[in-house]
Amino acid sequence: MMLVIGLALAALSGCGPAREGAPVQVGVATSTSPAASPSASPAATSRTRPAVPVRKKPARTRPAAGTVRGPADSLMRTGDAGVALSFDDGPDPVQTPRMLDLLRRHGVKATFCLVGRNAAAHPDLVRRIVAEGHTLCNHTWRHSLTLGKRKAAVIEADLRRTNDAIRAAAPGAQIRYVRAPGGNFTGAFVAAGARLGMKSIYWQVDPRDWEHPGGESGAAHRAKVVRSVKKHVHKGAIVLSHDYGQPETIAAYEQLLPWLKGRYRLVALP
């Protein structure tokens, strides 16, 4: 009898709790994280590229059709019949001059949402954007997709640093707007922008020109951008696109600008 009890106790001793720190695997998880974080090493990017690392942005949740306010009460419309083109993430030393040349050729003014450290790296382009009559928008210092979740003081310091970089390049420049990276607006982000005298702007038309599925050709990408803008644009809409690292976007707007000018009044946000 004692032998049987001993054997039973020995068997039970192997069924205790998992060892602290031991991995517990319950399946294979997949990730949709960006391909590169905002702190990626500069060595991983081309010398001719802006400071913001190339990365896949998360899918956006679009506001319901017919709404006029975006997340956290950000603006989605121009306020009149004019259509506003906006270009994010620059300035890019290669693509921004191409976009500016194209806009000047067609006599169109737009809104440029600048990343602070790119503005600091390319002050000549900031000055050109201002000199050619385009509107400036603060797009945060390093394009952090989670900035809106930080403390109010951290958000405000980031936006202030970006404004300082823009105004160091173009003293006295008016920066009336702010846009959260990825459209990730929060109440704290909008409030911080307002304290610095900036309105938060979202959009109503997003051709997802930053998204490049595997195997998609340049021609197919251009066609997608053109098709999307033509389908969704309407009077009063704010259109989102990117001049940073998106050569096919500039090519798409070579087709879009004549089409848009023939149907709408194109405006920079006031």
Helices and strands as residue ranges (DSSP letters): H 2-12, G 42-44, G 71-73, E 83-88, H 95-106, E 111-114, H 116-121, H 123-131, E 135-138, G 147-149, H 152-169, E 175-178, G 181-183, H 187-195, E 199-200, H 218-232, E 238-242, H 247-261, E 266-267
